[in-house]
Amino acid sequence: MSISKSRGSVVELFDMERVEVLKGPQGTLFGRGAQIGAVHLIQNKARQERSGRLTLGTGSFNERYVTGHVNTPLNDQFALRVAGIYSTHDGTISNRIGNDLNGKETIAGRLALRWTPTDRTLADLIVNVQQDTPPGTSFKSGTFPAIDGSTDPFTAASMGGTDPVLGDADLFVDRTVWGATLLVDHRLASNWTLNSITAYREFDSLERFDADGTAAPALQFDEEAYGQQFSQELRVSFDPGERIGGFAGASVFWEDGFQRVPFRTDERSFYALLSPILNDALPFDIPVVPLVNPDGTPNQSISTNPVTGQPLKTSHEEVSTNFGSLTAVELFVDGTVALTPAWSVTAGLRGTYEDVTGGLDVPPSTEDPGTLGFALGAGPNNLFAPTDGRLSRNETFTSAVGRLATRYELAEAANVFASVARGRRPNVVQVSASDTNVLNNEIVWSYDAGVKGRGVQDRLQYSLSGFYYDYFNFQTTVTELTEDGLESEIRDSGNATAFGVETDVRAALASGLSVFGSYGYVNATFDDTDNEGIEQELAGNRFRLTPEHTFSLGGELSGTVPSIGRLFVRPTVTYKSQVFFEEDNEPGIEQDGYALLNIRAGVDLAGGQFSISGYVENATDTEYLIDAGNTGGAFGVPTFIPGAPRTFGIRITGRL
């Protein structure tokens, strides 16, 4: 089941069978949501066994943690598994005028039912539900100080508090995601299997955030997002276990949803935010005032619009809602041929037909118009240009992706591989108040080759690979002020290239001592020119959130102490070099290279039936950012989101 929608992709990892990370385009295997790779989350299903596990924990920032599962056969044909988790901690950033920020509160549950009606048929029903109700996110201004006088994103914020429309209004997230998946495998013959995947997923999310990152009520937003999706896939697999095998099938995917964004402001603060922009744009001077005073309190010294003479409103609200729906039908085939006992070739192809509709509805504030909309072309609104009712556009698209891969077994414990694949990010139908447009689909050609193996009596595992990605019509997202007010849109940024190498090693050095290490290098930049030889706007810029260098190093030291149990300690270090948070690579909207040290240690008792462990994450209390720029950046006042500080805690686990 595809969960690539941002608000619906939130998944708490608990009671997992395994997690697979697949690099390069995976459209042949996973469809339209896997343009340049896939993270495959495989949850535990019910089994014909009795088992159980319960973990309790507590830690810093008032952390409380409970997770566990129970699995039991119901009879010879049915088995049931129930799992759940509750994880919460207080905000890690204190807030001078509202609730603390950057906390967590998640409760999730899963029911898995297995039915084995015959020895040829297996059916698994998995139902997931998750609710997240954490405090809001600290988008702290790097331009104007908080009430404590600091712009440091790692110190106390001054956000939310009093809303110009709602009054007292803390920042928060309230999100519910649930879904059901039915997996059916039926053996048609000794080498033929029919697989069916039926899935439904729904999310409903409301987030309240302060986009200017100060105590001033200038940019107060909600984001209400709702989406539902259904998918059905049928495939026939052929696996004789000899020289040839593969699968073919068809799928249908449907989704529908909307994103509603109420904007609220005190126009005295909104004017202060806009005053430098307006002063540069107008043919005459107007008063330019800072958004907040030196002590961080709101600067609302201007109460009359200096251009029109109208009094500035102390409370204004307007709403923008965008809509989207999609129906996609896909046909796919993938097969592997063993040319020799050591050499195999795999090829796959997937074709897609899509019916896409995009829409926008921005009502005008005619009964109580804003007084500053003239500045951004949004009148009678202040920020969002109104539409004449609901605007929409429908388009259909066809596409194809595929792969060709080969593997050669050098020895029983080593092989080399190579592949070429074509990936795609779908076309985008965009609707604004003044125009509609269709964005070309993004295409990537991926080439990679490498070697994998093991040795020293399987005590050593290693891999080394190189890759090259060639992008066309690279899609980027930009939020900025335009002639139609504030707009967030996807753009075609032209051609781009990425290449690099990756390697990892795992080794058992001695009984009770193992180590691992990995390193990756990637050079991912926008090309100098597009297909027509025209210089690109982002020429030479690096991809956002893409460090050139990453490495990790860790290990485990363990030993058994008589009458106590097995003691262990697992330290890990991870490093990322500099990253930019936006494709324009603006100085300051970045994070320099940093390393994080995590340590976990504990003891397994009673042959592993019980365990007690402790952890420290970010043990050196390194300060680092996870995002910067954001909506405030469109107004020249970028905001910054800090990463988690040092945290620590304990876990106690019992197993049946």
C-alpha angles and dihedrals in degrees: 000000000000114000099173097128106108098230093041097044094078107118126169108218111229135136091012126172092203145316120233124200113199118190125211128023111333100178093122091058103030108019134226097345097064104067099148103008144326140240106210115201111199114190125203114265128207116279137192093258141087113244141141142176135189127187124187124187147168135183150144122339089033092293118187120186133180127165136154150129142222122207124187140160114243094194137320092298105034133058129178132205125184121186135171147167139203116191126170142154135167122261116285093211117063118221122214096206105026147010120326115268140224096038132135139231119166132161119181138168138188134197119196122186124184124198122189104182093168139001087260099052133060125178127186124189115194122184120186130186127177134176123193119192105164125151117266130282124267105238093173120190117245091195106049125041127246119237089276088061097248134117091191105126091213094061131071118308131215105213140135110359106123118028117204091228107022099038112214104025123161120203116256150148122231111182133162122188125178137163146162130218128191116197119189125181118185123180107223094183138342093287102022128080131179113213125193126188117187118178142172125185133178134181133187117186137175121183127178115201141168106228098187091055096221141095089262115103093227105119110023113163142176122199115202112185128180129176141162130189140183129193137180125188130181122186137170116214126201117197117160091162091236133085101324137038141146147123142250133190152127136254141189125207127189130180137168131179150132141221117215117193119189113194121202129183147161101233092217089063093038090055091051089052093048099039097094090048093047094046091056093047101044123079090232135046124265129183111284113204132173119253092239136020121252089268091055097253118131116277105222097157094128110070100161128062102247092207101048102018091233119141111255112245118242090210130033133160135183135163138218122192127186125191135200139180133177139186117187130181120192138186120195143176131182130175143172127212123193104216091183133358088268103034127065135171127204127195132178141175134189126187123198136197116193134189108196131183126185127187144179133195123183114168116211119244091234098148094051107012123195119249098218102051092100088071096061101029090251102115133178080026123057102222114004117059107233123242126216093249122307115340121201143167131197126202137168127216139185127201145160134214130181149160142221118197137170135193130193123193108222092182138341090280103034138055140170124219141186135181145177121202140173117221132185140200107204127253115269126225108206127189125192132171092264105029149008125219141175119226120215116248114261113243127198129185111204126199124181141160136176152134132258130186152134134225149156090076091315091303091116127057123180144167136184125183142164128206142189125195123192114195130196124189091007108202120225131175120230129184114195146138112268138169085276095053123252113356134175112199143162115242137196102241095182128232129355140174135210129183135163151126134259131194137172136181133194122187139176101215096180141337106306095006123096133157137190136190138178136185133189133185123189131174104196115171142147114258121250094241139021128234091285095051094254116143111254124232092232096040111160095004120134125239115264118260091011115125118200092220131033130167140168132195129183148131149179130248114191140163141166120247114198115249090009111060141234115333120201141175124192118189120182133183123196127186135192125184123220118317132189118219095210133039093239087067093220111188111254093025090092146080122234120225116289141171130219126206119206125181131190123181136166151123133267112216134195094017093310096311090118131024138182120197141166131205140197118194121194087008094184091052091236115189114227139153127238096189142005140179101032123154093326089061090068088064094045093258106100119197129214133216117206124219122238117290124222111310131180140179149141135257129202117194133187126187133198 
